[in-house]
Amino acid sequence: MTERYWRHRVYWGIVVLLSAMLLSACDLGPVPAPTSPPPTAPPPTILPTIPPLTLTAVPTAKPQPTNTAVPTPVPTATATPVPTQPPAPTRVTYKYPAPKLLKPNNGDGYGGQLLWEPLDLAANEYYHISVHSVHNKAPRHWGFDTEPGKREGKFLLPRDQFGDKDNNWKTLSDTGEFTWEVQVMRAGVPISPPSATWSFFWYRSSD
């Protein structure tokens, strides 16, 4: 038999089988009314997946040092010292002029007393006589006051201190030379300039 024959037979066999199955189905009873399919739940909404937020530490910029303005020192004006003139000496007004010495003559020998020109002194005014020497290479000084109001211009050196012409002058002066001056005073305050300073030698042979 040919291949075409067998194909034909298989085809018709399938047709018969399907017809039989269809008839059997028709005999099962009334065909139930079609039922509505149950409501289908809406498909779930798929939210987009958000990737986790990763915090990345951003390095903080290191603060740069602030340039603080340093004040520029202002040069201080230096005052140039002006040479000061010495103060003018205070001029003292005296009541009397300087006493004028008379004897012994300057550089002469002592003749027993010191003499100067007298002045018209008031009752509370007096003469002050200063005598100086050098003994044992050290200065020595004597000071004597006349009686207040006494106007005479003379003074005798006291013998208890100076002795007489027989006294050894080496106990008073290394060379026997003395200097002296006179000034008018009132209560210890000079009221005249000092006189000139003269010298004398103690009891020289020329006296």
LINPE-V473003 format. One record per helix or strand of 3 or more residues. SS is the DSSP state (hx for helix, st for strand). FROM is the first residue (numbers start at 0). TO is the last residue. If there is no record, write none. Layout:
SS:FROM:TO  SS:FROM:TO
//
This chain:
hx:2:25  st:100:102  st:113:115  st:124:134  st:137:144  hx:158:161  hx:168:170  st:176:185  st:197:200
//
